[in-house]
Amino acid sequence: MTLTITTNGSAVLLSGDLDMQTAPSLLAELTDLIGAANAGDEVRVDLGGVTLVDSSGLSVLVDAHKLAVAGGARLLLAALPQHMERTLGVTGLSEVLEIAPDAG
């Protein structure tokens, strides 16, 4: 299982499986980006290429969201595939995490 993480400025493009094996790498990347962000900045996570997400992956998104909010920045999820839209809806995380209007 692999996850490709491509960073472009304050945007992250993900492709592959976001699971227990790959979540720590994403958390490290997002922690660095959010740590470098100024208050009011947006860190955008493009999830369009994510083929699988498990509870570890969801946990990373929640942790990164909390970190961004604590620093006055925004973590914005974009290009959600249908399976992620459903998962976030069923878990209630669609009410917690910020999702771009063009995400679905």
N, C-alpha and C positions, 0 to 999 in steps of 0.2 A: 504494500500500500504506500502510495506516494502522494505528496502534495507539492505542487510547484508554486512558489511564492515569488511574484515579480513586483518589485517596488518601483514606483515612478513618483518622485516627490513625496506627497503625503497620501498617495493612493497605493493600494495593494490589490493586485490581481491574483486570484487563487484558481488553481486548476488541479483536480484530483480528489483524493479522499481526505476529509478533515475528521480525524479519529484519534484514538488514544496514542498512536505512534507519531502522528504528525502535529498534534495540537501544541506540544511544547515549543516547536520551532515557530509556529505562528504567534504564540503568545510572546515569545522573545522579540520577534519582529515588530509586533504591534506595540509592545512596551517601549521599544526604542523610538518608534515614530511618535507615539503619544507623549513620551517624555521630552521630545524635541519640539512639540507643538506649543504654540502660544495660546493664551486664553482667546476663545472665539474661533480658533482654527478648526478645520474639519479634516478628519482622517477618514478616507473613503475606502471601504472594503468591497471589491467587486467579487461576488460569489457565483457568477455565471458559470464558471467551469467546475464548480464543486459537484462531484458525482455521488458523494456519500457524506453524511454528517452524523456523528454519534454524540452521546452526552458529553464527552470530553471536548468535542468541537464546540458544542453549545456553551459549555462552561467558559471556554476561551473568549467567546464573543461577549458573554456577560461580564467577565473580569475586565476585558478591554474597555467595555462601555463604562463600567464603574471608574476605572482609572482615568478615562477621558473626562468624565463629568467632574471628578475630583480636581482635575487640573484646569477646568473651565473650557475644555475643548469638546468636540463632538465626534462620536464614532458613527459613521453613516454607512449602513449596509445597502448595497446596490446590486442590481441584476440577479436577484434571487431566482434560482430555478424553482419549478413548481413543488418539488419534493421539500425544498427548504421553506417555502411559503406555508405549506401544510404543517410541517414540523413546528415552526415558530407559532403558528396559530393554535395548534393543539396544546402546546406547552404553555401558552399564554405569553411567550416572550415577544410576540409581535406588539404587545402593549407596553413592553419595557424597553426594547431596543428601538433605535431610530432607523427607519427604513425609508430609502429614497422613494419618492413618488413614482419614479420610472422603474422601480425594482422588479416588478412582476411582468 
